[in-house]
Amino acid sequence: MSYARRIDGNHAEIVRVLTSCGATVLDLSRVGCGCPEICVGYLGENTFMEIKANIKKKLTPAQVKFWERWKGKVVRINSPDEALIAIGATKF
């Protein structure tokens, strides 16, 4: 099943904050198939991040399936602060 590939309203701000702290960000929002929206590289580690603008927003069935199969680090974030915490960075 295919789902519309949309980005949440906080996507650009989260990417901006992550890159400003020295992380690299690969935008995966067009991949689909439940793949998280971004992959973040920071201090030699990669973290997949699923961005949601609202804490009440649920993962799609495709996203749930991806999370169940993926063996690496994948997190759900709702804000720039949560993104920084997920990679172990701090604001400056």
HTML snippet that shows the backbone in 3Dmol.js (N, CA, C, O; Angstrom):
<script src="https://3Dmol.org/build/3Dmol-min.js"></script>
<div id="view" style="width:600px;height:400px;position:relative"></div>
<script>
const pdb = `
ATOM      1  N   MET A   1       0.835  -1.174   0.000  1.00  0.00           N
ATOM      2  CA  MET A   1       0.000   0.000   0.000  1.00  0.00           C
ATOM      3  C   MET A   1       0.883   1.241   0.000  1.00  0.00           C
ATOM      4  O   MET A   1       1.863   1.300   0.743  1.00  0.00           O
ATOM      5  N   SER A   2       0.559   2.210  -0.801  1.00  0.00           N
ATOM      6  CA  SER A   2       1.333   3.433  -0.899  1.00  0.00           C
ATOM      7  C   SER A   2       0.638   4.566  -0.156  1.00  0.00           C
ATOM      8  O   SER A   2      -0.591   4.630  -0.122  1.00  0.00           O
ATOM      9  N   TYR A   3       1.410   5.441   0.427  1.00  0.00           N
ATOM     10  CA  TYR A   3       0.874   6.594   1.137  1.00  0.00           C
ATOM     11  C   TYR A   3       1.462   7.864   0.539  1.00  0.00           C
ATOM     12  O   TYR A   3       2.550   7.858  -0.037  1.00  0.00           O
ATOM     13  N   ALA A   4       0.721   8.940   0.689  1.00  0.00           N
ATOM     14  CA  ALA A   4       1.213  10.219   0.199  1.00  0.00           C
ATOM     15  C   ALA A   4       2.498  10.577   0.928  1.00  0.00           C
ATOM     16  O   ALA A   4       2.605  10.360   2.135  1.00  0.00           O
ATOM     17  N   ARG A   5       3.451  11.110   0.228  1.00  0.00           N
ATOM     18  CA  ARG A   5       4.721  11.505   0.824  1.00  0.00           C
ATOM     19  C   ARG A   5       4.655  12.981   1.165  1.00  0.00           C
ATOM     20  O   ARG A   5       4.924  13.848   0.333  1.00  0.00           O
ATOM     21  N   ARG A   6       4.292  13.243   2.405  1.00  0.00           N
ATOM     22  CA  ARG A   6       4.189  14.618   2.875  1.00  0.00           C
ATOM     23  C   ARG A   6       5.227  14.840   3.964  1.00  0.00           C
ATOM     24  O   ARG A   6       5.647  13.906   4.647  1.00  0.00           O
ATOM     25  N   ILE A   7       5.625  16.076   4.109  1.00  0.00           N
ATOM     26  CA  ILE A   7       6.492  16.405   5.234  1.00  0.00           C
ATOM     27  C   ILE A   7       5.689  17.256   6.203  1.00  0.00           C
ATOM     28  O   ILE A   7       4.812  18.025   5.809  1.00  0.00           O
ATOM     29  N   ASP A   8       6.010  17.100   7.472  1.00  0.00           N
ATOM     30  CA  ASP A   8       5.310  17.862   8.498  1.00  0.00           C
ATOM     31  C   ASP A   8       5.837  19.291   8.534  1.00  0.00           C
ATOM     32  O   ASP A   8       6.936  19.573   8.058  1.00  0.00           O
ATOM     33  N   GLY A   9       5.044  20.183   9.101  1.00  0.00           N
ATOM     34  CA  GLY A   9       5.384  21.605   9.131  1.00  0.00           C
ATOM     35  C   GLY A   9       6.663  21.928   9.877  1.00  0.00           C
ATOM     36  O   GLY A   9       7.268  22.971   9.626  1.00  0.00           O
ATOM     37  N   ASN A  10       7.091  21.072  10.781  1.00  0.00           N
ATOM     38  CA  ASN A  10       8.301  21.323  11.567  1.00  0.00           C
ATOM     39  C   ASN A  10       9.566  20.711  10.939  1.00  0.00           C
ATOM     40  O   ASN A  10      10.654  20.823  11.503  1.00  0.00           O
ATOM     41  N   HIS A  11       9.425  20.081   9.802  1.00  0.00           N
ATOM     42  CA  HIS A  11      10.531  19.392   9.117  1.00  0.00           C
ATOM     43  C   HIS A  11      11.716  20.334   8.860  1.00  0.00           C
ATOM     44  O   HIS A  11      12.845  20.026   9.244  1.00  0.00           O
ATOM     45  N   ALA A  12      11.468  21.453   8.226  1.00  0.00           N
ATOM     46  CA  ALA A  12      12.548  22.382   7.854  1.00  0.00           C
ATOM     47  C   ALA A  12      13.269  22.925   9.089  1.00  0.00           C
ATOM     48  O   ALA A  12      14.494  23.040   9.085  1.00  0.00           O
ATOM     49  N   GLU A  13      12.534  23.254  10.130  1.00  0.00           N
ATOM     50  CA  GLU A  13      13.140  23.782  11.354  1.00  0.00           C
ATOM     51  C   GLU A  13      14.025  22.722  12.021  1.00  0.00           C
ATOM     52  O   GLU A  13      15.116  23.035  12.497  1.00  0.00           O
ATOM     53  N   ILE A  14      13.562  21.490  12.053  1.00  0.00           N
ATOM     54  CA  ILE A  14      14.346  20.407  12.653  1.00  0.00           C
ATOM     55  C   ILE A  14      15.638  20.190  11.860  1.00  0.00           C
ATOM     56  O   ILE A  14      16.705  20.039  12.455  1.00  0.00           O
ATOM     57  N   VAL A  15      15.556  20.173  10.550  1.00  0.00           N
ATOM     58  CA  VAL A  15      16.746  20.019   9.716  1.00  0.00           C
ATOM     59  C   VAL A  15      17.708  21.181   9.944  1.00  0.00           C
ATOM     60  O   VAL A  15      18.916  20.970  10.046  1.00  0.00           O
ATOM     61  N   ARG A  16      17.193  22.391  10.024  1.00  0.00           N
ATOM     62  CA  ARG A  16      18.035  23.570  10.254  1.00  0.00           C
ATOM     63  C   ARG A  16      18.783  23.468  11.583  1.00  0.00           C
ATOM     64  O   ARG A  16      19.983  23.736  11.641  1.00  0.00           O
ATOM     65  N   VAL A  17      18.086  23.085  12.641  1.00  0.00           N
ATOM     66  CA  VAL A  17      18.715  22.966  13.957  1.00  0.00           C
ATOM     67  C   VAL A  17      19.774  21.861  13.959  1.00  0.00           C
ATOM     68  O   VAL A  17      20.861  22.038  14.510  1.00  0.00           O
ATOM     69  N   LEU A  18      19.455  20.733  13.347  1.00  0.00           N
ATOM     70  CA  LEU A  18      20.421  19.635  13.303  1.00  0.00           C
ATOM     71  C   LEU A  18      21.689  20.022  12.541  1.00  0.00           C
ATOM     72  O   LEU A  18      22.797  19.738  12.997  1.00  0.00           O
ATOM     73  N   THR A  19      21.533  20.664  11.395  1.00  0.00           N
ATOM     74  CA  THR A  19      22.718  21.051  10.621  1.00  0.00           C
ATOM     75  C   THR A  19      23.509  22.158  11.326  1.00  0.00           C
ATOM     76  O   THR A  19      24.731  22.227  11.191  1.00  0.00           O
ATOM     77  N   SER A  20      22.820  23.020  12.076  1.00  0.00           N
ATOM     78  CA  SER A  20      23.528  24.097  12.775  1.00  0.00           C
ATOM     79  C   SER A  20      24.393  23.567  13.922  1.00  0.00           C
ATOM     80  O   SER A  20      25.312  24.255  14.366  1.00  0.00           O
ATOM     81  N   CYS A  21      24.111  22.356  14.407  1.00  0.00           N
ATOM     82  CA  CYS A  21      24.951  21.789  15.475  1.00  0.00           C
ATOM     83  C   CYS A  21      26.031  20.882  14.895  1.00  0.00           C
ATOM     84  O   CYS A  21      26.768  20.247  15.649  1.00  0.00           O
ATOM     85  N   GLY A  22      26.138  20.812  13.577  1.00  0.00           N
ATOM     86  CA  GLY A  22      27.205  20.046  12.938  1.00  0.00           C
ATOM     87  C   GLY A  22      26.796  18.686  12.404  1.00  0.00           C
ATOM     88  O   GLY A  22      27.644  17.942  11.912  1.00  0.00           O
ATOM     89  N   ALA A  23      25.527  18.346  12.487  1.00  0.00           N
ATOM     90  CA  ALA A  23      25.057  17.063  11.951  1.00  0.00           C
ATOM     91  C   ALA A  23      24.863  17.170  10.439  1.00  0.00           C
ATOM     92  O   ALA A  23      24.665  18.261   9.905  1.00  0.00           O
ATOM     93  N   THR A  24      24.922  16.033   9.764  1.00  0.00           N
ATOM     94  CA  THR A  24      24.535  15.981   8.363  1.00  0.00           C
ATOM     95  C   THR A  24      23.161  15.334   8.296  1.00  0.00           C
ATOM     96  O   THR A  24      22.846  14.433   9.073  1.00  0.00           O
ATOM     97  N   VAL A  25      22.350  15.805   7.358  1.00  0.00           N
ATOM     98  CA  VAL A  25      20.972  15.324   7.255  1.00  0.00           C
ATOM     99  C   VAL A  25      20.690  14.902   5.823  1.00  0.00           C
ATOM    100  O   VAL A  25      20.887  15.673   4.884  1.00  0.00           O
ATOM    101  N   LEU A  26      20.229  13.676   5.669  1.00  0.00           N
ATOM    102  CA  LEU A  26      19.810  13.156   4.375  1.00  0.00           C
ATOM    103  C   LEU A  26      18.289  13.099   4.377  1.00  0.00           C
ATOM    104  O   LEU A  26      17.692  12.379   5.177  1.00  0.00           O
ATOM    105  N   ASP A  27      17.663  13.858   3.484  1.00  0.00           N
ATOM    106  CA  ASP A  27      16.201  13.894   3.398  1.00  0.00           C
ATOM    107  C   ASP A  27      15.709  12.665   2.644  1.00  0.00           C
ATOM    108  O   ASP A  27      16.029  12.474   1.470  1.00  0.00           O
ATOM    109  N   LEU A  28      14.936  11.843   3.323  1.00  0.00           N
ATOM    110  CA  LEU A  28      14.401  10.614   2.740  1.00  0.00           C
ATOM    111  C   LEU A  28      12.892  10.682   2.567  1.00  0.00           C
ATOM    112  O   LEU A  28      12.251   9.654   2.346  1.00  0.00           O
ATOM    113  N   SER A  29      12.320  11.861   2.662  1.00  0.00           N
ATOM    114  CA  SER A  29      10.864  12.010   2.670  1.00  0.00           C
ATOM    115  C   SER A  29      10.191  11.518   1.393  1.00  0.00           C
ATOM    116  O   SER A  29       8.991  11.244   1.407  1.00  0.00           O
ATOM    117  N   ARG A  30      10.918  11.399   0.306  1.00  0.00           N
ATOM    118  CA  ARG A  30      10.323  10.923  -0.948  1.00  0.00           C
ATOM    119  C   ARG A  30      10.441   9.414  -1.148  1.00  0.00           C
ATOM    120  O   ARG A  30       9.925   8.879  -2.130  1.00  0.00           O
ATOM    121  N   VAL A  31      11.111   8.726  -0.232  1.00  0.00           N
ATOM    122  CA  VAL A  31      11.324   7.288  -0.386  1.00  0.00           C
ATOM    123  C   VAL A  31      10.021   6.506  -0.240  1.00  0.00           C
ATOM    124  O   VAL A  31       9.744   5.617  -1.044  1.00  0.00           O
ATOM    125  N   GLY A  32       9.228   6.822   0.763  1.00  0.00           N
ATOM    126  CA  GLY A  32       7.984   6.091   0.993  1.00  0.00           C
ATOM    127  C   GLY A  32       8.230   4.728   1.613  1.00  0.00           C
ATOM    128  O   GLY A  32       9.299   4.486   2.174  1.00  0.00           O
ATOM    129  N   CYS A  33       7.260   3.843   1.520  1.00  0.00           N
ATOM    130  CA  CYS A  33       7.348   2.473   2.053  1.00  0.00           C
ATOM    131  C   CYS A  33       7.634   2.445   3.552  1.00  0.00           C
ATOM    132  O   CYS A  33       8.205   1.472   4.046  1.00  0.00           O
ATOM    133  N   GLY A  34       7.253   3.483   4.280  1.00  0.00           N
ATOM    134  CA  GLY A  34       7.449   3.521   5.720  1.00  0.00           C
ATOM    135  C   GLY A  34       8.801   4.016   6.162  1.00  0.00           C
ATOM    136  O   GLY A  34       9.066   4.111   7.360  1.00  0.00           O
ATOM    137  N   CYS A  35       9.677   4.340   5.198  1.00  0.00           N
ATOM    138  CA  CYS A  35      11.011   4.835   5.538  1.00  0.00           C
ATOM    139  C   CYS A  35      10.887   6.154   6.299  1.00  0.00           C
ATOM    140  O   CYS A  35      10.110   7.019   5.896  1.00  0.00           O
ATOM    141  N   PRO A  36      11.642   6.328   7.399  1.00  0.00           N
ATOM    142  CA  PRO A  36      11.619   7.600   8.123  1.00  0.00           C
ATOM    143  C   PRO A  36      12.017   8.762   7.217  1.00  0.00           C
ATOM    144  O   PRO A  36      12.655   8.567   6.182  1.00  0.00           O
ATOM    145  N   GLU A  37      11.635   9.963   7.618  1.00  0.00           N
ATOM    146  CA  GLU A  37      11.817  11.145   6.773  1.00  0.00           C
ATOM    147  C   GLU A  37      13.255  11.605   6.610  1.00  0.00           C
ATOM    148  O   GLU A  37      13.621  12.128   5.558  1.00  0.00           O
ATOM    149  N   ILE A  38      14.081  11.418   7.645  1.00  0.00           N
ATOM    150  CA  ILE A  38      15.468  11.861   7.540  1.00  0.00           C
ATOM    151  C   ILE A  38      16.405  10.844   8.173  1.00  0.00           C
ATOM    152  O   ILE A  38      16.021  10.077   9.055  1.00  0.00           O
ATOM    153  N   CYS A  39      17.643  10.859   7.697  1.00  0.00           N
ATOM    154  CA  CYS A  39      18.721  10.112   8.328  1.00  0.00           C
ATOM    155  C   CYS A  39      19.748  11.156   8.751  1.00  0.00           C
ATOM    156  O   CYS A  39      20.177  11.982   7.945  1.00  0.00           O
ATOM    157  N   VAL A  40      20.136  11.111  10.017  1.00  0.00           N
ATOM    158  CA  VAL A  40      21.031  12.112  10.582  1.00  0.00           C
ATOM    159  C   VAL A  40      22.358  11.456  10.953  1.00  0.00           C
ATOM    160  O   VAL A  40      22.386  10.446  11.657  1.00  0.00           O
ATOM    161  N   GLY A  41      23.445  12.034  10.476  1.00  0.00           N
ATOM    162  CA  GLY A  41      24.780  11.584  10.837  1.00  0.00           C
ATOM    163  C   GLY A  41      25.384  12.551  11.834  1.00  0.00           C
ATOM    164  O   GLY A  41      25.424  13.758  11.599  1.00  0.00           O
ATOM    165  N   TYR A  42      25.857  12.009  12.961  1.00  0.00           N
ATOM    166  CA  TYR A  42      26.448  12.874  13.991  1.00  0.00           C
ATOM    167  C   TYR A  42      27.426  12.053  14.819  1.00  0.00           C
ATOM    168  O   TYR A  42      27.070  11.009  15.364  1.00  0.00           O
ATOM    169  N   LEU A  43      28.648  12.529  14.908  1.00  0.00           N
ATOM    170  CA  LEU A  43      29.706  11.891  15.681  1.00  0.00           C
ATOM    171  C   LEU A  43      29.876  10.411  15.325  1.00  0.00           C
ATOM    172  O   LEU A  43      30.042   9.566  16.205  1.00  0.00           O
ATOM    173  N   GLY A  44      29.834  10.115  14.041  1.00  0.00           N
ATOM    174  CA  GLY A  44      30.079   8.759  13.568  1.00  0.00           C
ATOM    175  C   GLY A  44      28.905   7.799  13.669  1.00  0.00           C
ATOM    176  O   GLY A  44      29.062   6.608  13.403  1.00  0.00           O
ATOM    177  N   GLU A  45      27.735   8.290  14.045  1.00  0.00           N
ATOM    178  CA  GLU A  45      26.556   7.441  14.143  1.00  0.00           C
ATOM    179  C   GLU A  45      25.444   7.972  13.254  1.00  0.00           C
ATOM    180  O   GLU A  45      25.331   9.178  13.034  1.00  0.00           O
ATOM    181  N   ASN A  46      24.627   7.060  12.749  1.00  0.00           N
ATOM    182  CA  ASN A  46      23.474   7.424  11.927  1.00  0.00           C
ATOM    183  C   ASN A  46      22.189   7.125  12.693  1.00  0.00           C
ATOM    184  O   ASN A  46      22.075   6.097  13.360  1.00  0.00           O
ATOM    185  N   THR A  47      21.236   8.029  12.588  1.00  0.00           N
ATOM    186  CA  THR A  47      19.944   7.856  13.244  1.00  0.00           C
ATOM    187  C   THR A  47      18.845   8.191  12.257  1.00  0.00           C
ATOM    188  O   THR A  47      18.802   9.299  11.722  1.00  0.00           O
ATOM    189  N   PHE A  48      17.951   7.235  12.011  1.00  0.00           N
ATOM    190  CA  PHE A  48      16.755   7.520  11.226  1.00  0.00           C
ATOM    191  C   PHE A  48      15.768   8.239  12.131  1.00  0.00           C
ATOM    192  O   PHE A  48      15.587   7.855  13.287  1.00  0.00           O
ATOM    193  N   MET A  49      15.124   9.291  11.605  1.00  0.00           N
ATOM    194  CA  MET A  49      14.142  10.035  12.383  1.00  0.00           C
ATOM    195  C   MET A  49      12.833  10.172  11.622  1.00  0.00           C
ATOM    196  O   MET A  49      12.805  10.598  10.468  1.00  0.00           O
ATOM    197  N   GLU A  50      11.773   9.808  12.283  1.00  0.00           N
ATOM    198  CA  GLU A  50      10.423  10.027  11.765  1.00  0.00           C
ATOM    199  C   GLU A  50       9.908  11.286  12.445  1.00  0.00           C
ATOM    200  O   GLU A  50       9.781  11.336  13.668  1.00  0.00           O
ATOM    201  N   ILE A  51       9.614  12.297  11.645  1.00  0.00           N
ATOM    202  CA  ILE A  51       9.169  13.590  12.172  1.00  0.00           C
ATOM    203  C   ILE A  51       7.648  13.645  12.169  1.00  0.00           C
ATOM    204  O   ILE A  51       6.994  13.364  11.164  1.00  0.00           O
ATOM    205  N   LYS A  52       7.111  14.010  13.313  1.00  0.00           N
ATOM    206  CA  LYS A  52       5.669  14.242  13.438  1.00  0.00           C
ATOM    207  C   LYS A  52       5.484  15.641  14.017  1.00  0.00           C
ATOM    208  O   LYS A  52       6.198  16.038  14.937  1.00  0.00           O
ATOM    209  N   ALA A  53       4.529  16.381  13.476  1.00  0.00           N
ATOM    210  CA  ALA A  53       4.274  17.737  13.956  1.00  0.00           C
ATOM    211  C   ALA A  53       3.425  17.737  15.222  1.00  0.00           C
ATOM    212  O   ALA A  53       3.375  18.732  15.944  1.00  0.00           O
ATOM    213  N   ASN A  54       2.767  16.628  15.482  1.00  0.00           N
ATOM    214  CA  ASN A  54       1.838  16.551  16.598  1.00  0.00           C
ATOM    215  C   ASN A  54       2.095  15.249  17.339  1.00  0.00           C
ATOM    216  O   ASN A  54       2.173  14.186  16.723  1.00  0.00           O
ATOM    217  N   ILE A  55       2.224  15.326  18.645  1.00  0.00           N
ATOM    218  CA  ILE A  55       2.508  14.132  19.447  1.00  0.00           C
ATOM    219  C   ILE A  55       1.395  13.091  19.339  1.00  0.00           C
ATOM    220  O   ILE A  55       1.636  11.905  19.565  1.00  0.00           O
ATOM    221  N   LYS A  56       0.192  13.518  19.000  1.00  0.00           N
ATOM    222  CA  LYS A  56      -0.943  12.602  18.884  1.00  0.00           C
ATOM    223  C   LYS A  56      -0.983  11.877  17.538  1.00  0.00           C
ATOM    224  O   LYS A  56      -1.711  10.897  17.376  1.00  0.00           O
ATOM    225  N   LYS A  57      -0.201  12.361  16.579  1.00  0.00           N
ATOM    226  CA  LYS A  57      -0.172  11.748  15.256  1.00  0.00           C
ATOM    227  C   LYS A  57       0.447  10.365  15.329  1.00  0.00           C
ATOM    228  O   LYS A  57       1.525  10.193  15.898  1.00  0.00           O
ATOM    229  N   LYS A  58      -0.227   9.382  14.757  1.00  0.00           N
ATOM    230  CA  LYS A  58       0.243   8.001  14.820  1.00  0.00           C
ATOM    231  C   LYS A  58       1.095   7.642  13.610  1.00  0.00           C
ATOM    232  O   LYS A  58       1.012   8.278  12.560  1.00  0.00           O
ATOM    233  N   LEU A  59       1.907   6.620  13.780  1.00  0.00           N
ATOM    234  CA  LEU A  59       2.661   6.078  12.656  1.00  0.00           C
ATOM    235  C   LEU A  59       1.691   5.385  11.705  1.00  0.00           C
ATOM    236  O   LEU A  59       0.695   4.806  12.139  1.00  0.00           O
ATOM    237  N   THR A  60       1.982   5.445  10.420  1.00  0.00           N
ATOM    238  CA  THR A  60       1.167   4.731   9.434  1.00  0.00           C
ATOM    239  C   THR A  60       1.482   3.235   9.536  1.00  0.00           C
ATOM    240  O   THR A  60       2.506   2.867  10.112  1.00  0.00           O
ATOM    241  N   PRO A  61       0.629   2.370   8.992  1.00  0.00           N
ATOM    242  CA  PRO A  61       0.939   0.935   8.994  1.00  0.00           C
ATOM    243  C   PRO A  61       2.288   0.625   8.331  1.00  0.00           C
ATOM    244  O   PRO A  61       3.016  -0.251   8.796  1.00  0.00           O
ATOM    245  N   ALA A  62       2.619   1.332   7.257  1.00  0.00           N
ATOM    246  CA  ALA A  62       3.914   1.110   6.595  1.00  0.00           C
ATOM    247  C   ALA A  62       5.069   1.509   7.505  1.00  0.00           C
ATOM    248  O   ALA A  62       6.101   0.838   7.523  1.00  0.00           O
ATOM    249  N   GLN A  63       4.909   2.592   8.258  1.00  0.00           N
ATOM    250  CA  GLN A  63       5.954   3.018   9.184  1.00  0.00           C
ATOM    251  C   GLN A  63       6.128   2.007  10.306  1.00  0.00           C
ATOM    252  O   GLN A  63       7.256   1.689  10.682  1.00  0.00           O
ATOM    253  N   VAL A  64       5.036   1.503  10.840  1.00  0.00           N
ATOM    254  CA  VAL A  64       5.105   0.490  11.895  1.00  0.00           C
ATOM    255  C   VAL A  64       5.853  -0.735  11.394  1.00  0.00           C
ATOM    256  O   VAL A  64       6.691  -1.288  12.107  1.00  0.00           O
ATOM    257  N   LYS A  65       5.559  -1.158  10.180  1.00  0.00           N
ATOM    258  CA  LYS A  65       6.220  -2.325   9.585  1.00  0.00           C
ATOM    259  C   LYS A  65       7.723  -2.070   9.439  1.00  0.00           C
ATOM    260  O   LYS A  65       8.533  -2.946   9.741  1.00  0.00           O
ATOM    261  N   PHE A  66       8.096  -0.872   8.977  1.00  0.00           N
ATOM    262  CA  PHE A  66       9.512  -0.523   8.838  1.00  0.00           C
ATOM    263  C   PHE A  66      10.207  -0.629  10.190  1.00  0.00           C
ATOM    264  O   PHE A  66      11.278  -1.228  10.295  1.00  0.00           O
ATOM    265  N   TRP A  67       9.602  -0.050  11.221  1.00  0.00           N
ATOM    266  CA  TRP A  67      10.196  -0.055  12.562  1.00  0.00           C
ATOM    267  C   TRP A  67      10.359  -1.470  13.092  1.00  0.00           C
ATOM    268  O   TRP A  67      11.339  -1.764  13.776  1.00  0.00           O
ATOM    269  N   GLU A  68       9.426  -2.336  12.791  1.00  0.00           N
ATOM    270  CA  GLU A  68       9.498  -3.719  13.267  1.00  0.00           C
ATOM    271  C   GLU A  68      10.648  -4.478  12.612  1.00  0.00           C
ATOM    272  O   GLU A  68      11.252  -5.349  13.239  1.00  0.00           O
ATOM    273  N   ARG A  69      10.951  -4.156  11.365  1.00  0.00           N
ATOM    274  CA  ARG A  69      11.993  -4.872  10.619  1.00  0.00           C
ATOM    275  C   ARG A  69      13.379  -4.261  10.758  1.00  0.00           C
ATOM    276  O   ARG A  69      14.376  -4.970  10.620  1.00  0.00           O
ATOM    277  N   TRP A  70      13.467  -2.953  11.029  1.00  0.00           N
ATOM    278  CA  TRP A  70      14.750  -2.266  11.007  1.00  0.00           C
ATOM    279  C   TRP A  70      15.583  -2.616  12.235  1.00  0.00           C
ATOM    280  O   TRP A  70      15.080  -2.570  13.357  1.00  0.00           O
ATOM    281  N   LYS A  71      16.851  -2.963  12.033  1.00  0.00           N
ATOM    282  CA  LYS A  71      17.747  -3.369  13.123  1.00  0.00           C
ATOM    283  C   LYS A  71      18.619  -2.225  13.650  1.00  0.00           C
ATOM    284  O   LYS A  71      19.342  -2.398  14.631  1.00  0.00           O
ATOM    285  N   GLY A  72      18.554  -1.070  13.005  1.00  0.00           N
ATOM    286  CA  GLY A  72      19.349   0.073  13.433  1.00  0.00           C
ATOM    287  C   GLY A  72      18.537   1.034  14.287  1.00  0.00           C
ATOM    288  O   GLY A  72      17.425   0.719  14.712  1.00  0.00           O
ATOM    289  N   LYS A  73      19.103   2.201  14.533  1.00  0.00           N
ATOM    290  CA  LYS A  73      18.469   3.204  15.389  1.00  0.00           C
ATOM    291  C   LYS A  73      17.445   4.013  14.590  1.00  0.00           C
ATOM    292  O   LYS A  73      17.766   4.620  13.569  1.00  0.00           O
ATOM    293  N   VAL A  74      16.227   4.005  15.076  1.00  0.00           N
ATOM    294  CA  VAL A  74      15.158   4.796  14.472  1.00  0.00           C
ATOM    295  C   VAL A  74      14.323   5.380  15.608  1.00  0.00           C
ATOM    296  O   VAL A  74      13.926   4.672  16.533  1.00  0.00           O
ATOM    297  N   VAL A  75      14.064   6.690  15.520  1.00  0.00           N
ATOM    298  CA  VAL A  75      13.314   7.378  16.569  1.00  0.00           C
ATOM    299  C   VAL A  75      12.223   8.237  15.958  1.00  0.00           C
ATOM    300  O   VAL A  75      12.289   8.634  14.794  1.00  0.00           O
ATOM    301  N   ARG A  76      11.232   8.508  16.764  1.00  0.00           N
ATOM    302  CA  ARG A  76      10.168   9.430  16.389  1.00  0.00           C
ATOM    303  C   ARG A  76      10.420  10.722  17.157  1.00  0.00           C
ATOM    304  O   ARG A  76      10.652  10.703  18.366  1.00  0.00           O
ATOM    305  N   ILE A  77      10.371  11.835  16.449  1.00  0.00           N
ATOM    306  CA  ILE A  77      10.587  13.128  17.102  1.00  0.00           C
ATOM    307  C   ILE A  77       9.459  14.079  16.736  1.00  0.00           C
ATOM    308  O   ILE A  77       8.819  13.948  15.692  1.00  0.00           O
ATOM    309  N   ASN A  78       9.234  15.040  17.626  1.00  0.00           N
ATOM    310  CA  ASN A  78       8.194  16.033  17.411  1.00  0.00           C
ATOM    311  C   ASN A  78       8.726  17.468  17.420  1.00  0.00           C
ATOM    312  O   ASN A  78       7.997  18.406  17.096  1.00  0.00           O
ATOM    313  N   SER A  79       9.994  17.634  17.791  1.00  0.00           N
ATOM    314  CA  SER A  79      10.532  18.990  17.923  1.00  0.00           C
ATOM    315  C   SER A  79      12.036  19.000  17.689  1.00  0.00           C
ATOM    316  O   SER A  79      12.686  17.955  17.729  1.00  0.00           O
ATOM    317  N   PRO A  80      12.585  20.187  17.445  1.00  0.00           N
ATOM    318  CA  PRO A  80      14.043  20.291  17.307  1.00  0.00           C
ATOM    319  C   PRO A  80      14.778  19.802  18.559  1.00  0.00           C
ATOM    320  O   PRO A  80      15.816  19.149  18.449  1.00  0.00           O
ATOM    321  N   ASP A  81      14.251  20.111  19.740  1.00  0.00           N
ATOM    322  CA  ASP A  81      14.899  19.661  20.979  1.00  0.00           C
ATOM    323  C   ASP A  81      14.955  18.141  21.057  1.00  0.00           C
ATOM    324  O   ASP A  81      15.974  17.580  21.460  1.00  0.00           O
ATOM    325  N   GLU A  82      13.870  17.468  20.675  1.00  0.00           N
ATOM    326  CA  GLU A  82      13.869  16.003  20.678  1.00  0.00           C
ATOM    327  C   GLU A  82      14.875  15.452  19.674  1.00  0.00           C
ATOM    328  O   GLU A  82      15.492  14.416  19.920  1.00  0.00           O
ATOM    329  N   ALA A  83      15.043  16.131  18.553  1.00  0.00           N
ATOM    330  CA  ALA A  83      16.023  15.696  17.551  1.00  0.00           C
ATOM    331  C   ALA A  83      17.433  15.798  18.108  1.00  0.00           C
ATOM    332  O   ALA A  83      18.243  14.891  17.919  1.00  0.00           O
ATOM    333  N   LEU A  84      17.732  16.885  18.787  1.00  0.00           N
ATOM    334  CA  LEU A  84      19.060  17.052  19.386  1.00  0.00           C
ATOM    335  C   LEU A  84      19.329  16.007  20.464  1.00  0.00           C
ATOM    336  O   LEU A  84      20.428  15.460  20.550  1.00  0.00           O
ATOM    337  N   ILE A  85      18.324  15.738  21.281  1.00  0.00           N
ATOM    338  CA  ILE A  85      18.465  14.720  22.325  1.00  0.00           C
ATOM    339  C   ILE A  85      18.718  13.356  21.693  1.00  0.00           C
ATOM    340  O   ILE A  85      19.539  12.584  22.189  1.00  0.00           O
ATOM    341  N   ALA A  86      18.022  13.056  20.609  1.00  0.00           N
ATOM    342  CA  ALA A  86      18.141  11.747  19.952  1.00  0.00           C
ATOM    343  C   ALA A  86      19.559  11.481  19.456  1.00  0.00           C
ATOM    344  O   ALA A  86      19.986  10.328  19.402  1.00  0.00           O
ATOM    345  N   ILE A  87      20.290  12.529  19.095  1.00  0.00           N
ATOM    346  CA  ILE A  87      21.656  12.330  18.604  1.00  0.00           C
ATOM    347  C   ILE A  87      22.703  12.659  19.675  1.00  0.00           C
ATOM    348  O   ILE A  87      23.901  12.527  19.426  1.00  0.00           O
ATOM    349  N   GLY A  88      22.267  13.080  20.845  1.00  0.00           N
ATOM    350  CA  GLY A  88      23.196  13.389  21.915  1.00  0.00           C
ATOM    351  C   GLY A  88      23.854  14.745  21.774  1.00  0.00           C
ATOM    352  O   GLY A  88      24.940  14.964  22.313  1.00  0.00           O
ATOM    353  N   ALA A  89      23.219  15.657  21.061  1.00  0.00           N
ATOM    354  CA  ALA A  89      23.765  17.011  20.868  1.00  0.00           C
ATOM    355  C   ALA A  89      23.041  17.975  21.798  1.00  0.00           C
ATOM    356  O   ALA A  89      21.988  17.656  22.351  1.00  0.00           O
ATOM    357  N   THR A  90      23.618  19.151  21.959  1.00  0.00           N
ATOM    358  CA  THR A  90      22.970  20.192  22.744  1.00  0.00           C
ATOM    359  C   THR A  90      22.910  21.460  21.918  1.00  0.00           C
ATOM    360  O   THR A  90      23.700  21.659  20.995  1.00  0.00           O
ATOM    361  N   LYS A  91      21.973  22.303  22.258  1.00  0.00           N
ATOM    362  CA  LYS A  91      21.879  23.599  21.583  1.00  0.00           C
ATOM    363  C   LYS A  91      23.070  24.450  21.976  1.00  0.00           C
ATOM    364  O   LYS A  91      23.648  24.287  23.051  1.00  0.00           O
ATOM    365  N   PHE A  92      23.424  25.365  21.079  1.00  0.00           N
ATOM    366  CA  PHE A  92      24.490  26.301  21.424  1.00  0.00           C
ATOM    367  C   PHE A  92      24.133  27.669  20.932  1.00  0.00           C
ATOM    368  O   PHE A  92      24.900  28.613  21.121  1.00  0.00           O
TER     369      PHE A  92
END
`;
const viewer = $3Dmol.createViewer("view");
viewer.addModel(pdb, "pdb");
viewer.setStyle({}, {cartoon: {color: "spectrum"}});
viewer.zoomTo();
viewer.render();
</script>
